[in-house]
């Protein structure tokens, strides 16, 4: 299905390939060298870890395209899913990487069309782990050219046929749009604003985080803190060991599930793949410092838990669980927990506290818009896609009419 992998003196530090790591190269030299793209089945994860980590050391990327996330995701995927590796090389050195899953998509409930998914599977159950800040891993000196070459390969290679490419939670919207191959089109299914707290700015201005919030939000939080203080002093505790982190995670899960089940929803942890993925992440990455589990107490009673990922000073608020039965009135464990989470990460010297994509009230009132992610599709210019667009737009109009009648 895929082109053969040809590597000459590349970054892949795997002895069976007789390849060794090479020193970094200058941007000037890169400009004069062609980029060659190939695809292959995934090498052993230990080998892939070496090349991935080597490239990420000289690329602009986020936690979700670091090996910490990608490696854990690949380790967690069921055997029924067969990802492949796309690799861009220049002068025998790797300058671009991406993991793709091929999965046919049904159009208009009739036609099957071959699709590819970047760092995801196309299976909603498996993709509930929710990648954000997604993109191709590319050398920072030639990122635009690398992305263009890799996209061109996906749509023009004779080895297989790709009619559409899905990039969920992309941070590279403009780069992708400007690099799409000839005879394809770029679509954005939706956008998501990431509301965040600029910890560096707070540190420089020596401003209290609570003071940056609206008067009504400050009043709301202070009233809750006063109520919780009747149970004892409020304090934040950070997990200090893998065992303690797993314990915090289990308590977080209980609070999380209780809240969502009461609302008639299954809750994220009801998804076995999600549950096992998060446990694997905590067990295998806590020692690296990229997993942060926090507990906020009122006296001896936990009111909330936060699961964050920390990477290069950027704190990604990934999951949470709060006790909504602490008291009968003025009970806002989520707002109070995030206040303490922000203050803790400010104190330890991180740069950004990111509530991630979404329009929830707490995100909008506790942070400010700092990034925009998009859920993108690159498609061939095919009649079937135009027909699909027409049917969808017609159905949308009819639904609006019916709602008004």
C-alpha positions as CSV (number, residue, x, y, z in Angstrom):
1,X,0.0,0.0,0.0
2,X,2.8,2.4,0.8
3,X,5.9,3.6,-1.0
4,X,9.1,1.9,0.2
5,X,11.1,3.7,2.8
6,X,14.5,4.9,1.6
7,X,16.8,6.4,4.2
8,X,20.4,7.3,3.7
9,X,22.3,8.4,6.8
10,X,19.1,9.7,8.5
11,X,18.1,10.4,12.1
12,X,16.7,6.9,12.6
13,X,19.0,5.5,15.3
14,X,18.3,1.9,14.8
15,X,21.2,-0.4,14.4
16,X,19.3,-2.9,12.2
17,X,19.0,-0.1,9.6
18,X,22.7,0.8,9.9
19,X,21.8,4.4,10.5
20,X,23.3,6.9,13.0
21,X,22.2,10.2,14.3
22,X,23.7,13.2,12.5
23,X,24.5,16.7,13.7
24,X,22.1,19.5,13.1
25,X,22.3,21.3,9.8
26,X,22.2,25.0,8.8
27,X,19.1,26.6,7.4
28,X,21.2,27.8,4.5
29,X,22.2,24.3,3.5
30,X,18.6,23.2,3.8
31,X,17.4,25.8,1.3
32,X,19.6,24.3,-1.4
33,X,18.5,20.7,-0.9
34,X,15.4,18.9,-2.3
35,X,12.9,17.3,0.0
36,X,11.9,13.7,-0.6
37,X,8.9,12.1,0.9
38,X,8.2,8.4,1.6
39,X,5.7,6.3,3.6
40,X,6.1,3.0,5.4
41,X,4.6,0.9,8.1
42,X,5.6,2.1,11.6
43,X,9.0,1.0,12.7
44,X,9.4,-0.5,16.2
45,X,8.3,2.2,18.7
46,X,11.7,2.4,20.3
47,X,13.2,3.3,16.9
48,X,10.4,5.7,16.1
49,X,10.9,7.4,19.4
50,X,14.5,8.2,18.5
51,X,13.7,9.8,15.2
52,X,10.7,11.6,16.5
53,X,12.5,13.1,19.5
54,X,15.4,14.1,17.4
55,X,13.2,16.0,15.0
56,X,11.0,17.6,17.7
57,X,14.2,19.0,19.2
58,X,14.5,21.4,16.2
59,X,10.9,21.9,15.3
60,X,8.2,24.3,16.5
61,X,5.5,22.0,18.0
62,X,3.2,21.5,21.0
63,X,2.6,18.7,23.5
64,X,0.2,16.8,21.3
65,X,2.8,16.3,18.6
66,X,5.6,15.5,21.0
67,X,6.6,11.9,21.5
68,X,5.1,12.1,25.0
69,X,1.6,12.1,23.5
70,X,2.2,10.4,20.1
71,X,4.2,7.5,21.7
72,X,1.5,6.9,24.3
73,X,-1.2,7.1,21.7
74,X,0.5,4.5,19.5
75,X,1.2,2.2,22.4
76,X,-2.5,2.4,23.3
77,X,-4.1,1.8,19.8
78,X,-5.8,-1.6,19.3
79,X,-4.2,-4.1,16.9
80,X,-7.1,-3.6,14.5
81,X,-5.7,-0.1,13.7
82,X,-2.7,0.1,11.4
83,X,-1.1,3.5,11.3
84,X,1.6,4.3,8.8
85,X,4.5,6.8,8.9
86,X,5.0,9.6,6.5
87,X,8.6,10.9,6.4
88,X,10.2,13.8,4.6
89,X,14.0,13.8,4.2
90,X,16.5,16.3,2.9
91,X,20.2,15.3,2.3
92,X,19.6,12.1,4.2
93,X,18.2,13.9,7.3
94,X,14.6,13.7,8.5
95,X,12.8,17.0,8.2
96,X,9.2,16.0,8.5
97,X,7.1,13.3,10.2
98,X,3.4,12.4,10.5
99,X,1.4,9.4,11.6
100,X,-1.7,8.6,9.6
101,X,-4.5,6.1,9.7
102,X,-6.4,5.1,6.5
103,X,-10.1,4.6,7.0
104,X,-12.9,4.8,4.4
105,X,-15.6,7.3,5.1
106,X,-19.2,6.9,3.9
107,X,-20.5,9.8,1.9
108,X,-24.2,10.6,1.9
109,X,-24.7,7.1,3.5
110,X,-24.0,5.6,0.0
111,X,-20.5,6.0,-1.3
112,X,-17.2,4.9,0.4
113,X,-14.3,7.2,-0.1
114,X,-10.7,6.6,1.0
115,X,-9.7,9.0,3.8
116,X,-6.6,9.6,5.9
117,X,-6.5,11.0,9.5
118,X,-3.4,12.8,10.9
119,X,-2.5,11.6,14.4
120,X,-6.1,10.2,14.8
121,X,-8.1,7.2,13.6
122,X,-11.4,8.4,12.3
123,X,-13.1,6.2,14.9
124,X,-15.1,8.5,17.3
125,X,-14.7,6.0,20.1
126,X,-10.9,6.0,19.8
127,X,-10.6,9.7,19.0
128,X,-12.4,10.7,22.2
129,X,-8.9,11.2,23.7
130,X,-9.1,14.4,21.7
131,X,-5.9,15.6,20.1
132,X,-5.5,19.4,20.0
133,X,-2.7,21.6,18.7
134,X,-2.3,19.0,15.9
135,X,-0.1,19.2,12.9
136,X,2.8,17.7,11.0
137,X,6.1,17.6,12.8
138,X,8.5,19.7,10.6
139,X,11.9,21.2,10.8
140,X,11.3,24.9,11.8
141,X,13.7,26.2,9.1
142,X,11.7,24.6,6.2
143,X,8.3,23.9,7.7
144,X,6.2,25.4,4.9
145,X,8.1,23.6,2.2
146,X,8.0,20.3,4.2
147,X,4.3,20.5,4.7
148,X,3.7,21.3,1.1
149,X,5.8,18.3,-0.1
150,X,4.1,15.9,2.4
151,X,0.6,16.9,1.4
152,X,1.5,16.6,-2.3
153,X,2.8,13.1,-1.7
154,X,-0.5,12.0,0.1
155,X,-2.6,13.1,-2.8
156,X,-0.3,12.4,-5.8
157,X,1.5,9.2,-4.8
158,X,0.9,6.2,-7.1
159,X,1.2,3.8,-4.1
160,X,-2.3,4.4,-2.8
161,X,-5.3,6.7,-3.3
162,X,-6.3,9.4,-0.8
163,X,-9.5,11.4,-1.5
164,X,-9.5,13.4,1.7
165,X,-7.4,14.2,4.6
166,X,-8.7,15.0,8.1
167,X,-6.7,17.1,10.6
168,X,-8.5,17.4,13.9
169,X,-7.6,20.3,16.2
170,X,-5.1,21.8,13.9
171,X,-2.9,24.7,15.0
172,X,-1.5,25.1,11.5
173,X,-4.6,26.2,9.6
174,X,-3.0,28.9,7.4
175,X,0.1,26.7,6.7
176,X,-2.1,23.8,5.6
177,X,-4.4,26.0,3.5
178,X,-1.5,27.6,1.7
179,X,0.2,24.2,1.1
180,X,-2.7,22.2,-0.3
181,X,-1.8,20.4,-3.6
182,X,-3.3,21.3,-7.0
183,X,-6.8,20.0,-7.7
184,X,-7.7,19.8,-4.0
185,X,-9.7,22.1,-1.8
186,X,-9.5,23.2,1.9
187,X,-12.4,23.1,4.2
188,X,-12.8,24.0,7.9
189,X,-15.6,22.0,9.6
190,X,-15.4,24.0,12.8
191,X,-13.1,26.2,14.9
192,X,-12.3,26.2,18.6
193,X,-10.9,29.1,20.5
194,X,-8.4,28.2,23.3
195,X,-9.0,30.4,26.3
196,X,-5.8,30.7,28.3
197,X,-4.1,32.6,31.1
198,X,-0.8,34.4,30.2
199,X,1.3,33.5,33.3
200,X,4.3,35.3,32.0
201,X,2.3,38.5,31.8
202,X,1.0,38.0,35.3
203,X,4.5,37.5,36.5
204,X,5.8,40.6,34.8
205,X,3.0,42.8,36.0
206,X,3.0,41.2,39.4
207,X,-0.8,41.2,39.1
208,X,-3.0,38.9,41.1
209,X,-4.8,36.4,38.8
210,X,-8.2,36.9,40.6
211,X,-7.9,40.6,40.0
212,X,-7.9,40.1,36.2
213,X,-11.3,38.4,36.2
214,X,-14.6,40.3,35.9
215,X,-16.1,41.8,39.1
216,X,-19.0,39.3,39.1
217,X,-16.7,36.4,38.7
218,X,-14.4,37.6,41.5
219,X,-17.4,37.9,43.8
220,X,-18.7,34.5,42.8
221,X,-15.3,32.8,43.5
222,X,-14.7,34.7,46.8
223,X,-18.1,33.8,48.0
224,X,-17.4,30.1,47.3
225,X,-14.0,30.3,49.0
226,X,-15.6,31.8,52.1
227,X,-18.1,28.9,52.2
228,X,-15.5,26.2,51.7
229,X,-13.3,27.8,54.5
230,X,-16.0,26.7,57.0
231,X,-14.6,23.2,56.4
232,X,-11.0,24.3,56.9
233,X,-8.2,26.1,55.1
234,X,-8.1,25.7,51.3
235,X,-4.9,24.2,50.0
236,X,-3.5,22.7,46.8
237,X,-1.6,19.4,46.8
238,X,0.4,18.3,43.8
239,X,1.0,14.5,43.3
240,X,4.6,13.7,44.1
241,X,4.8,10.1,42.9
242,X,3.4,7.9,40.3
243,X,1.4,6.0,42.9
244,X,-0.1,9.2,44.3
245,X,-0.8,10.5,40.8
246,X,-2.8,7.3,40.0
247,X,-4.7,7.7,43.3
248,X,-5.6,11.3,42.3
249,X,-6.6,10.2,38.9
250,X,-9.0,7.6,40.3
251,X,-10.6,10.2,42.6
252,X,-10.8,12.6,39.7
253,X,-12.6,9.9,37.7
254,X,-15.2,9.3,40.4
255,X,-16.1,13.0,40.6
256,X,-16.1,13.4,36.8
257,X,-18.3,10.4,36.3
258,X,-20.7,11.3,39.1
259,X,-21.3,14.7,37.6
260,X,-21.9,13.6,34.0
261,X,-23.9,10.5,34.9
262,X,-26.2,12.8,37.0
263,X,-26.7,14.9,33.8
264,X,-27.6,11.7,31.8
265,X,-24.3,11.4,30.0
266,X,-21.8,8.5,30.0
267,X,-18.8,10.6,31.0
268,X,-15.4,10.4,29.4
269,X,-14.1,7.6,31.6
270,X,-16.9,5.3,30.5
271,X,-14.9,5.0,27.3
272,X,-12.5,2.1,28.0
273,X,-10.0,3.2,25.5
274,X,-10.0,6.7,27.0
275,X,-9.7,5.3,30.5
276,X,-6.8,3.0,29.6
277,X,-5.0,5.7,27.6
278,X,-5.1,8.2,30.5
279,X,-3.8,5.5,32.9
280,X,-1.0,4.7,30.5
281,X,-0.1,8.4,30.2
282,X,0.1,8.8,33.9
283,X,2.1,5.6,34.5
284,X,4.6,6.1,31.7
285,X,4.9,9.9,31.6
286,X,4.6,11.1,35.2
287,X,8.3,10.6,35.9
288,X,9.1,12.8,32.8
289,X,7.3,15.7,34.4
290,X,4.7,16.2,31.6
291,X,1.8,14.9,33.7
292,X,0.5,17.1,36.5
293,X,-2.2,16.0,38.9
294,X,-3.5,18.5,41.5
295,X,-5.9,18.1,44.4
296,X,-7.6,21.1,45.9
297,X,-8.8,20.6,49.6
298,X,-11.1,22.5,51.9
299,X,-9.7,21.3,55.2
300,X,-9.6,17.5,54.9
301,X,-12.2,17.3,52.1
302,X,-11.1,17.3,48.4
303,X,-13.3,19.7,46.4
304,X,-11.6,19.0,43.0
305,X,-8.9,17.4,41.0
306,X,-7.1,18.7,37.9
307,X,-5.2,16.6,35.3
308,X,-2.9,18.8,33.3
309,X,-0.1,18.2,30.8
310,X,3.0,20.4,31.1
311,X,5.3,20.9,28.1
312,X,7.9,23.6,27.6
313,X,6.2,25.8,30.2
314,X,2.7,25.4,28.5
315,X,0.1,23.9,30.9
316,X,-2.7,22.1,29.1
317,X,-5.8,21.7,31.3
318,X,-6.9,18.3,30.0
319,X,-9.4,16.8,32.4
320,X,-11.0,17.5,35.8
321,X,-13.3,16.2,38.4
322,X,-15.2,18.2,41.1
323,X,-17.3,17.5,44.1
324,X,-20.6,19.3,43.7
325,X,-21.9,18.0,47.0
326,X,-19.4,19.9,49.2
327,X,-22.0,22.4,50.4
328,X,-25.6,23.4,49.5
329,X,-25.0,27.0,48.5
330,X,-22.2,29.0,46.9
331,X,-20.7,25.7,45.6
332,X,-18.4,26.3,42.7
333,X,-15.6,23.8,43.0
334,X,-14.5,24.1,39.4
335,X,-13.9,27.9,39.5
336,X,-12.1,27.6,42.8
337,X,-10.0,24.7,41.7
338,X,-8.9,26.4,38.5
339,X,-8.0,29.6,40.5
340,X,-5.7,27.5,42.7
341,X,-4.4,25.6,39.6
342,X,-3.4,28.8,37.9
343,X,-1.8,30.3,41.0
344,X,0.2,27.1,41.5
345,X,1.5,27.0,38.0
346,X,2.3,30.7,38.2
347,X,4.3,30.1,41.3
348,X,6.3,27.2,39.8
349,X,7.3,29.3,36.8
350,X,5.2,28.1,33.8
351,X,4.3,30.4,30.9
352,X,0.7,29.6,29.9
353,X,-2.3,27.9,31.6
354,X,-4.5,26.7,28.7
355,X,-8.1,25.8,29.2
356,X,-8.0,24.4,25.6
357,X,-10.6,24.6,22.9
358,X,-14.2,25.1,23.8
359,X,-16.9,27.7,24.6
360,X,-17.7,26.7,28.1
361,X,-18.6,29.6,30.4
362,X,-15.8,28.8,32.8
363,X,-13.2,28.9,30.0
364,X,-14.4,32.2,28.7
365,X,-14.6,33.8,32.1
366,X,-11.4,32.4,33.5
367,X,-9.2,32.9,30.4
368,X,-8.7,35.0,27.3
369,X,-8.6,33.9,23.7
370,X,-5.0,33.1,22.8
371,X,-5.1,30.4,20.0
372,X,-7.6,29.2,17.5
373,X,-7.7,25.5,16.5
374,X,-9.6,24.2,13.4
375,X,-11.0,20.8,12.3
376,X,-9.8,20.7,8.7
377,X,-10.4,18.6,5.6
378,X,-8.3,18.6,2.4
379,X,-10.3,17.0,-0.4
380,X,-9.8,16.2,-4.1
381,X,-12.0,18.2,-6.3
382,X,-14.5,15.5,-7.0
383,X,-18.2,15.7,-8.0
384,X,-19.2,13.4,-5.1
385,X,-17.9,16.0,-2.6
386,X,-19.9,18.8,-4.3
387,X,-23.0,16.7,-4.2
388,X,-22.4,16.0,-0.6
389,X,-22.0,19.7,0.1
390,X,-25.3,20.5,-1.7
391,X,-27.2,17.8,0.2
392,X,-25.8,19.0,3.6
393,X,-26.6,22.6,2.9
394,X,-30.1,21.8,1.7
395,X,-30.8,19.7,4.9
396,X,-29.4,22.5,7.0
397,X,-31.8,25.0,5.4
398,X,-34.8,22.7,5.7
399,X,-34.1,22.1,9.4
400,X,-33.9,25.9,10.0
401,X,-37.3,26.3,8.3
402,X,-38.9,23.4,10.3
403,X,-37.6,24.9,13.5
404,X,-39.4,28.2,12.7
405,X,-42.7,26.5,11.9
